[in-house]
Amino acid sequence: MNSYQVDLTQKDILIVDDTPENLRLLSTMLNGQGYNVRKALSGQMALTAVQTLVPDLILLDIKMPVMDGYEVCEKLKAELETSKIPVIFLSASNEAINKVQAFAVGGADYITKPFQIEEVLVRVQNQLALRAAEIQNQQLNILLEERVRERTHQLEVTNQELKREIIERKLLEDKLLKMAHYDALTSLPNRVLFMERLEQTLNYAKQYSHYQFAVLFLDCDRFKVVNDSLGHLAGDELLVALARRVEGLLSKNDTIARLGGDEFAFLLTEVEALNCATQVAGRILKAFSLPFPLKRQEVFINASIGIALGNCSYEQPEHLLRDADTAMYRAKTSGKGQYRVFEPAMHDAAVESLHLETDLRRAVNQQELILHYQPIIALNTGTIVGFEALVRWHHRQRGLIPPGAFIPLAEETGLINPIGTWVLREACRQLHLWNQARLTKYPLTMSVNLSVRQFAQPDLIEQIDQILKETQLDPHTIKLEITESVIMDNAKSAANVLQKLRERHIELSIDDFGTGYSSLSYLHSFPVDNLKIDRAFVRHMDGNPDNLGLVPAIMSIAEAFKMNVIAEGIETGEQLAQLRNLNCSFGQGYLFSKPLAEKQATDLIISAPHW
């Protein structure tokens, strides 16, 4: 017995006694020996504590109200996860019948009150040592069995009988493992069990070509908000409530599994047509329209669902789950709270997106990105006063890729940060070269877009300072463009960043003004210098005063806040004339020039055009 060394700092002991003095005495004694001690005043509290964290040993009083120690022990021994916990009963009775009953319900030892400290410590140490020895023995048995299987496999050619026994043992182990293939939180099947059932269903479909089934992939929308605001315990409570509500919508032959986090999968085994699966998805989404009552408050949450119709054409069960996941992602990107049915084009798009992401990561490292520059014109003089830097991707095989094809992917993957930093550095470098060459009588300006992710970087100001230092650029000539959502997503931190930019005399422009939050309060609160009118508003200006839309209102807002206005997407002389009549300060668009490569932009500056 003494050969097993028990690490006291690793052992957790639960003391259950309805007498606080006993709890205090035992806790003090065991804590002094280095044990981690938890206490419970009742049987129910003890069961709850065990569910939270399984202890290494329990000191259990027999006589307690509501639920005595015998009943507590019986409940522990009835559960697989807690059946092996050593239980030492504590009792003031020294009668044999009580001891017999204690051992009959599964007790490992029996200590009579009033107890001696030395006796308690020795018995505790002995039981922990016995348990440690048992665990070590189990581990040795597992290791030995594995070695036997390996050796048996090597000798299976000459020993067929032993091979049969091993196969039978393996089948038995698999069966036992399947019994444990359930999610601990929701009691639903987990991913492993779900995939096994899916594989079985797919094999059946291959035998009967007319047979159809469906896989649904569900992901909760904004579940992270619940975890972040109410805590992970509330999040777990929501997942359990969600599981109970949704599993009632399925037939007895269907399967719902928790794959992990807030992801669930459904296997519908009897689907005569696609509308059967979509009806189930509709019922699930309808069930989400009702609040989930949690302990602290009611919570509303939506979900996005992808549907993949299964048949004999599928080779692997993983492909079905993959396609349902792909459809779910399409539902989520289409607005959330809805379902989408998988189509082969979705998989092609997902593969294409993956290839594009791989190429984009290489492009960032191998300098395949380039900048084009679109001139910004002072509408009162018709001359170039600056440029907007626009990133382009010169793919080695595909040629020039427009930003709309890769910027959203860069935002999603986080690559927008290194790309944005490179764009800012390269734009500043180029502007410094132009101004140093004195191609104009006045310094040109450069407008650079900052994404939401880029603006949220904690070291953004340090990056800008470093770039300005490297390029030796006058900060007065830089204009940083952000959207309204950048400010509104985190107004407090945004105010701090914007103030630091103002201190450096860097101008700030609100891009696509009027298409986002359009809250006038932030214009008053934040140091904004320019408003950019989105091309969607400029497009409708055709010379008719009745088609000016919101443009005059935006001009009035800018004038009230003493801001300049830059109109984007000017393509016709009528648009230019109307903007000039409205006293718009600046403009850009294909009427003046498309975005140009460095040399073309330089030639344009030298030609000194007027419009």
C-alpha positions in Angstrom: 0.0 0.0 0.0 2.8 2.4 0.9 4.3 2.0 -2.6 1.6 4.3 -4.0 2.5 7.9 -3.3 -0.6 10.1 -3.2 -0.1 13.7 -4.4 -2.1 15.6 -1.8 -2.1 18.8 -3.8 -4.0 17.0 -6.6 -6.7 15.4 -4.5 -10.2 16.9 -4.0 -12.2 15.9 -1.0 -15.9 16.6 -0.5 -17.2 16.7 3.1 -21.0 16.2 3.5 -22.4 16.9 7.0 -25.4 18.9 8.2 -23.4 20.1 11.2 -21.3 23.2 10.4 -18.9 22.5 13.2 -18.1 19.1 11.9 -17.5 20.6 8.4 -15.3 23.3 9.9 -13.2 20.9 11.9 -12.8 18.3 9.1 -12.1 21.0 6.5 -9.4 22.7 8.7 -7.8 19.4 9.4 -7.7 18.2 5.7 -6.7 21.6 4.4 -3.8 21.5 6.7 -2.6 18.3 5.1 -2.7 19.9 1.6 -6.0 18.5 0.4 -8.4 20.6 -1.7 -11.6 20.5 0.4 -15.2 21.3 -0.6 -18.2 21.2 1.8 -21.9 20.4 1.5 -24.5 20.8 4.2 -27.0 18.4 2.7 -27.3 15.3 0.4 -28.7 17.4 -2.5 -25.9 19.9 -2.2 -23.5 17.0 -2.3 -25.0 15.6 -5.5 -24.8 19.0 -7.1 -21.2 19.5 -6.1 -20.3 16.1 -7.5 -22.0 16.9 -10.9 -19.9 20.1 -11.0 -16.6 18.4 -10.3 -16.1 14.7 -9.4 -14.1 14.5 -6.1 -11.4 12.0 -5.4 -13.0 11.0 -2.1 -16.2 11.8 -0.1 -16.6 12.0 3.7 -20.3 11.4 4.2 -22.4 11.9 7.3 -25.2 9.3 7.6 -27.9 11.1 9.5 -29.0 14.1 7.6 -32.5 15.6 7.0 -34.4 15.0 3.7 -31.7 12.7 2.2 -29.5 10.6 4.5 -26.0 9.4 3.7 -27.1 6.0 2.6 -29.4 7.4 -0.1 -26.7 9.8 -1.3 -24.2 6.9 -1.6 -26.7 4.8 -3.5 -27.3 7.6 -6.0 -23.5 8.1 -6.5 -22.9 4.3 -7.0 -25.8 4.2 -9.5 -24.0 6.6 -11.9 -21.1 5.4 -14.0 -19.1 8.6 -13.6 -19.4 8.6 -9.8 -19.6 4.9 -8.9 -15.9 4.6 -8.3 -15.6 7.5 -5.8 -14.4 6.2 -2.4 -17.1 7.1 0.3 -16.1 7.1 4.0 -19.2 7.2 6.2 -19.2 9.3 9.3 -21.6 8.3 12.1 -22.1 8.6 15.8 -23.4 5.1 15.8 -21.1 2.2 16.5 -23.7 -0.5 15.9 -22.9 -3.3 13.5 -26.2 -3.0 11.6 -25.3 0.6 10.6 -21.9 -0.4 9.4 -23.3 -3.4 7.5 -25.8 -1.1 5.7 -23.0 1.5 5.0 -20.9 -1.2 3.3 -24.0 -2.6 1.5 -24.7 0.7 -0.3 -21.1 0.9 -1.4 -19.2 2.6 1.4 -15.5 2.1 1.4 -14.9 2.8 5.1 -16.7 3.7 8.3 -15.5 6.2 11.0 -17.3 6.5 14.3 -17.9 10.0 15.9 -16.4 11.5 17.8 -13.5 10.9 15.5 -9.8 11.1 16.1 -7.9 13.3 13.7 -5.1 10.8 13.3 -7.6 8.1 12.4 -9.4 10.2 9.9 -6.2 11.2 8.2 -4.9 7.6 8.0 -8.3 6.3 6.6 -8.5 9.1 4.1 -4.9 8.5 3.0 -5.5 4.7 2.7 -8.6 5.1 0.6 -6.9 7.6 -1.7 -4.0 5.3 -2.0 -6.3 2.4 -2.8 -8.1 4.5 -5.4 -4.8 5.5 -6.9 -3.7 2.0 -7.0 -6.9 1.0 -8.7 -6.5 3.7 -11.3 -2.9 2.8 -11.9 -3.9 -0.8 -12.2 -6.6 0.1 -14.8 -4.0 2.1 -16.7 -1.6 -0.7 -16.7 -4.3 -3.1 -17.8 -5.2 -0.8 -20.7 -1.5 -0.5 -21.7 -1.1 -4.3 -21.4 -4.2 -4.9 -23.5 -2.9 -2.5 -26.2 0.4 -4.4 -26.3 -1.4 -7.7 -26.5 -3.5 -6.4 -29.4 -0.4 -5.2 -31.2 1.3 -8.5 -30.7 -1.8 -10.4 -31.7 -2.0 -8.5 -34.9 1.5 -9.4 -35.7 0.8 -13.1 -35.2 -2.7 -13.2 -36.6 -1.6 -15.1 -39.7 -0.6 -18.1 -37.5 -3.3 -17.7 -34.9 -6.8 -17.3 -36.3 -8.6 -18.2 -33.1 -6.8 -15.4 -31.2 -7.7 -13.0 -34.0 -11.4 -13.9 -33.6 -11.3 -13.2 -29.9 -9.6 -9.9 -30.5 -12.3 -8.9 -33.0 -15.0 -9.8 -30.6 -13.3 -7.8 -27.9 -13.0 -4.9 -30.3 -16.7 -5.1 -31.2 -17.6 -5.1 -27.5 -15.4 -2.1 -26.8 -17.0 -0.2 -29.7 -20.4 -1.0 -28.3 -19.4 0.4 -24.9 -17.9 3.4 -26.5 -21.1 4.2 -28.4 -22.9 4.2 -25.1 -20.7 7.0 -24.0 -20.9 9.0 -27.3 -23.3 11.6 -25.9 -22.7 15.3 -25.2 -22.2 15.9 -21.5 -24.1 19.2 -21.5 -27.2 18.5 -23.5 -27.3 14.6 -23.3 -27.6 14.6 -27.1 -25.5 12.4 -29.4 -22.2 13.9 -30.1 -20.3 14.3 -33.5 -18.9 10.8 -33.4 -22.2 9.1 -32.9 -23.9 11.3 -35.4 -21.4 10.4 -38.0 -21.8 6.7 -37.3 -25.6 7.0 -37.8 -25.1 9.1 -40.9 -22.7 6.5 -42.4 -25.3 3.8 -41.7 -28.0 5.8 -43.4 -25.8 6.5 -46.4 -25.0 2.8 -46.7 -28.7 2.0 -46.7 -29.2 4.6 -49.4 -26.6 2.9 -51.5 -28.5 -0.4 -51.2 -31.8 1.2 -52.1 -31.2 3.9 -54.7 -34.7 5.3 -54.3 -34.2 6.1 -50.6 -33.6 9.7 -49.6 -32.7 11.4 -46.3 -31.5 14.8 -45.3 -28.9 16.4 -43.1 -29.5 19.8 -41.4 -26.7 21.9 -40.0 -27.8 24.5 -37.4 -25.6 27.3 -36.1 -27.0 29.9 -33.6 -26.8 33.5 -34.7 -25.0 35.8 -32.2 -24.6 33.1 -29.6 -21.4 34.7 -28.5 -23.4 37.8 -27.4 -25.2 35.7 -24.8 -21.9 34.2 -23.5 -20.2 37.6 -23.4 -23.1 39.4 -21.8 -24.7 36.8 -19.5 -21.7 34.5 -19.0 -20.9 30.9 -20.1 -23.2 29.3 -17.6 -26.1 31.1 -19.1 -24.8 30.1 -22.5 -24.8 26.5 -21.4 -28.3 26.8 -20.0 -29.5 28.2 -23.3 -27.9 25.3 -25.2 -29.7 22.8 -23.0 -33.1 24.6 -23.4 -32.5 24.8 -27.1 -31.8 21.1 -27.3 -34.9 20.1 -25.3 -37.1 22.4 -27.5 -35.8 21.2 -30.8 -35.6 17.5 -30.2 -39.3 17.5 -29.6 -39.8 18.5 -33.3 -38.3 15.4 -34.7 -39.6 11.9 -35.2 -38.3 9.0 -33.2 -36.2 7.7 -36.1 -34.4 11.1 -36.6 -31.3 12.2 -34.8 -30.2 15.5 -33.4 -26.6 15.9 -32.2 -24.6 18.6 -30.7 -21.4 18.9 -32.8 -19.7 21.4 -30.5 -20.2 25.0 -29.3 -23.5 26.2 -30.6 -23.6 23.9 -33.7 -26.2 21.2 -34.0 -26.8 18.6 -36.7 -30.0 16.8 -37.7 -30.4 13.5 -39.5 -33.8 13.1 -41.1 -34.1 9.5 -42.1 -37.4 9.5 -43.9 -37.5 12.3 -46.5 -39.8 11.6 -49.5 -39.1 15.0 -51.1 -37.1 18.2 -50.4 -40.1 20.0 -48.9 -40.1 17.5 -46.0 -36.7 18.7 -45.0 -37.6 22.4 -45.5 -40.7 22.0 -43.4 -38.7 20.6 -40.5 -36.2 23.5 -40.9 -39.2 25.9 -40.9 -40.6 24.4 -37.7 -37.2 24.7 -36.1 -36.8 28.4 -37.0 -40.4 29.0 -35.8 -39.5 27.4 -32.5 -36.6 29.9 -32.2 -39.1 32.8 -32.5 -40.2 32.1 -28.9 -38.1 33.3 -26.0 -35.9 30.8 -24.1 -36.6 31.2 -20.3 -33.3 31.1 -18.4 -32.8 31.5 -14.7 -31.8 35.1 -14.9 -33.9 36.3 -17.8 -35.6 35.4 -21.1 -33.3 35.3 -24.1 -34.2 35.5 -27.8 -31.9 33.9 -30.3 -32.0 33.1 -34.0 -30.4 30.3 -36.0 -29.2 29.7 -39.5 -29.8 26.3 -41.1 -28.2 24.5 -44.0 -29.9 21.6 -45.7 -28.3 18.8 -47.7 -30.5 16.2 -49.3 -28.8 12.8 -49.0 -29.0 10.0 -51.5 -26.8 7.2 -53.0 -24.7 9.7 -55.0 -22.7 10.7 -51.9 -19.6 8.6 -51.2 -18.7 9.8 -47.7 -20.9 10.9 -44.8 -18.5 13.8 -44.1 -19.4 15.2 -47.5 -23.0 15.5 -46.5 -22.2 17.3 -43.3 -19.8 19.5 -45.2 -22.5 20.5 -47.8 -25.0 21.2 -45.1 -22.5 23.3 -43.3 -21.8 25.2 -46.6 -25.5 25.8 -47.1 -25.8 27.0 -43.5 -23.0 29.5 -44.1 -24.8 30.8 -47.1 -28.0 31.2 -45.0 -25.9 33.2 -42.4 -24.3 35.5 -45.0 -27.8 36.0 -46.6 -29.1 37.6 -43.5 -29.3 34.9 -40.7 -32.5 33.5 -39.2 -33.2 31.5 -42.3 -32.4 28.2 -44.1 -30.8 27.5 -47.4 -30.7 24.3 -49.4 -27.3 23.1 -50.6 -26.6 23.4 -54.3 -23.4 22.2 -56.0 -22.5 25.7 -56.9 -22.2 26.5 -53.2 -19.4 23.9 -52.9 -17.7 25.2 -55.9 -17.8 28.7 -54.4 -16.5 27.4 -51.1 -13.6 25.6 -52.8 -12.9 28.7 -54.9 -13.0 30.8 -51.8 -10.5 28.5 -50.1 -8.1 28.7 -53.1 -8.5 32.4 -53.3 -7.7 32.7 -49.6 -4.5 30.6 -50.1 -3.5 32.7 -53.0 -4.2 35.9 -51.2 -2.0 34.9 -48.3 0.8 34.2 -50.7 0.0 37.5 -52.5 0.5 39.4 -49.3 3.9 37.8 -48.7 5.1 37.9 -52.3 4.0 41.5 -53.0 1.5 40.7 -55.7 -0.7 43.6 -54.5 -0.4 47.0 -56.2 -2.0 50.4 -55.8 -4.0 52.3 -58.3 -4.8 56.0 -57.7 -8.0 57.8 -58.6 -7.7 61.6 -58.8 -9.7 63.8 -56.6 -10.7 67.1 -58.2 -11.4 70.5 -56.7 -14.8 71.2 -58.4 -14.4 75.0 -58.2 -11.1 75.0 -60.2 -11.3 71.7 -62.0 -7.8 70.7 -61.0 -6.3 67.7 -59.3 -5.8 68.2 -55.6 -5.2 64.7 -54.5 -5.8 61.0 -55.0 -7.5 58.0 -53.4 -5.3 54.9 -53.0 -7.1 51.8 -54.2 -5.6 48.4 -53.8 -5.5 45.9 -56.7 -4.3 42.3 -56.8 -2.2 41.3 -59.8 -2.7 37.5 -59.6 0.0 35.5 -61.4 -2.5 33.3 -63.3 -5.7 35.3 -63.2 -4.3 38.7 -63.9 -5.8 41.8 -62.3 -8.4 41.0 -59.6 -10.7 43.9 -58.5 -11.0 44.6 -54.8 -14.6 43.5 -54.6 -13.4 39.9 -55.3 -10.9 39.7 -52.4 -11.4 42.5 -49.9 -14.5 40.8 -48.2 -12.4 37.6 -47.9 -9.5 39.6 -46.5 -11.9 41.1 -43.9 -13.2 37.7 -43.0 -9.8 36.1 -42.6 -8.1 39.0 -40.9 -5.7 39.5 -43.8 -7.1 43.0 -44.1 -4.8 44.2 -41.4 -1.5 43.5 -43.1 -3.0 44.5 -46.4 -4.2 47.8 -44.9 -0.9 48.5 -43.4 0.9 47.9 -46.7 -1.6 50.1 -48.5 -1.1 53.0 -46.1 2.7 52.7 -46.3 2.8 52.4 -50.1 0.4 55.3 -50.5 2.4 57.5 -48.2 5.6 56.6 -50.0 4.1 57.5 -53.4 2.6 60.7 -52.2 6.0 61.8 -50.7 7.6 61.1 -54.1 5.1 63.2 -56.0 5.2 66.1 -53.5 9.0 66.0 -53.4 9.2 66.2 -57.2 7.0 69.3 -57.0 4.8 68.3 -59.9 2.2 70.8 -58.7 2.4 74.2 -57.2 0.7 72.9 -54.0 1.1 69.7 -52.1 -1.2 66.9 -53.2 -3.2 64.8 -50.7 -3.8 61.1 -50.4 -7.0 59.4 -49.2 -6.6 55.9 -47.7 -9.4 53.7 -46.5 -9.2 52.1 -43.1 -11.3 48.9 -42.5 -13.3 48.1 -39.4 -10.7 45.5 -38.3 -7.8 47.8 -39.1 -9.3 50.7 -37.1 -9.8 48.4 -34.1 -6.1 47.5 -33.9 -4.8 48.6 -30.5 -1.5 49.8 -32.1 -3.0 51.6 -35.1 -1.7 55.0 -34.0 1.8 53.5 -33.5 1.6 52.0 -37.0 0.7 55.4 -38.5 3.4 57.2 -36.7 6.0 54.7 -37.9 4.8 54.9 -41.5 4.9 58.7 -41.5 8.4 58.5 -40.0 9.6 56.0 -42.6 8.2 57.9 -45.6 8.9 61.4 -44.2 5.4 62.5 -45.2 3.7 65.6 -43.9 0.7 64.3 -42.0 -1.4 67.3 -43.2 -1.5 65.6 -46.6 -3.1 62.3 -45.5 -6.8 61.8 -45.3 -8.0 58.6 -43.7 -11.4 57.3 -44.7 -13.7 55.2 -42.5 -17.3 54.2 -42.6 -20.0 55.3 -40.1 -20.1 51.8 -38.7 -16.4 52.0 -37.6 -17.4 54.8 -35.2 -20.7 53.4 -34.1 -19.4 49.9 -33.3 -17.3 51.3 -30.4 -17.8 55.0 -29.9 -15.6 55.3 -26.9 -12.4 53.8 -28.3 -13.1 55.4 -31.7 -13.2 58.9 -30.0 -9.8 58.2 -28.5 -8.3 57.2 -31.8 -9.9 60.0 -33.8 -8.6 62.5 -31.2 -5.1 61.2 -31.6 -5.4 61.6 -35.4 -6.6 65.1 -35.0 -3.6 65.9 -32.8 -1.4 64.7 -35.7 -3.3 67.0 -38.1 -4.5 64.0 -40.1 -7.8 64.6 -41.8 -10.7 62.2 -41.3 -13.3 61.4 -43.9 -16.6 59.5 -43.5 -16.9 57.2 -46.5 -20.3 56.3 -48.1 -22.1 58.8 -45.9 -25.8 58.3 -45.8 -25.7 54.6 -46.4 -25.0 53.5 -42.8 -26.1 54.7 -39.4 -26.3 58.4 -40.5 -26.5 59.6 -36.9 -25.9 63.3 -36.8 -24.8 63.1 -33.1 -21.5 61.5 -33.9 -20.7 64.3 -36.5 -21.0 66.7 -33.6 -19.0 64.6 -31.2 -16.2 63.4 -33.3 -13.5 65.3 -35.2 -14.6 64.7 -38.8 -13.3 66.8 -41.7 -15.0 65.5 -44.8 -18.1 63.7 -45.9 -18.0 61.5 -49.0 -21.3 61.2 -50.9 -21.8 57.6 -52.0 -22.0 57.0 -55.7 -25.5 55.5 -55.2 -26.7 59.1 -54.6 -24.7 60.7 -57.4 -25.9 58.1 -59.9 -29.4 59.4 -59.9 -28.4 63.0 -60.7 -29.2 63.5 -64.3 -29.7 67.2 -64.6 -33.2 67.1 -63.3 -33.5 69.1 -60.0 -36.2 66.6 -58.9 -33.6 63.8 -58.9 -31.1 65.2 -56.5 -32.3 62.9 -53.7 -30.4 63.3 -50.4 -27.4 65.2 -51.9 -28.7 68.7 -51.0 -29.4 67.4 -47.5 -25.9 66.0 -47.2 -24.5 69.3 -48.4 -26.5 71.2 -45.8 -25.3 68.9 -43.0 -21.7 69.3 -44.1 -22.1 73.1 -44.2 -23.6 73.1 -40.7 -20.7 71.2 -39.3 -18.1 73.1 -41.4 -17.0 70.1 -43.3 -16.0 69.6 -46.9 -17.9 67.2 -49.3 -16.4 64.8 -51.7 -18.7 63.3 -54.3 -17.9 59.8 -55.5 -18.8 58.2 -58.8 -19.2 61.3 -61.0 -19.6 60.0 -64.6 -21.5 62.6 -66.5 -21.3 66.3 -67.2 -24.8 66.8 -65.8 -23.8 65.3 -62.5 -20.7 67.6 -62.4 -22.8 70.7 -63.2 -25.4 69.9 -60.5 -22.7 69.3 -57.9 -21.0 72.5 -58.7 -24.3 74.4 -58.4 -24.7 72.8 -54.9 -21.1 74.1 -54.0 -19.7 70.6 -53.6 -16.0 71.0 -52.7 -14.5 67.9 -54.4 -15.3 65.0 -56.6 -13.9 61.9 -58.2 -15.2 59.4 -60.8 -14.8 58.1 -64.3 -15.7 61.5 -65.8 -12.3 62.6 -64.7 -10.3 59.4 -64.6 -10.5 55.8 -63.7 -8.0 54.5 -61.0 -4.6 54.6 -62.6 -1.3 52.8 -62.1 1.6 54.8 -60.6 3.1 55.9 -64.0 -0.2 56.8 -65.5 -1.1 58.8 -62.4 2.2 60.6 -62.6 1.7 61.4 -66.3 -1.8 62.7 -65.5 -0.4 65.1 -62.8 2.3 66.4 -65.2 -0.3 67.0 -67.9 -2.2 69.3 -65.4 -5.7 68.7 -66.8 -8.7 71.0 -66.1 -12.3 69.9 -66.1 
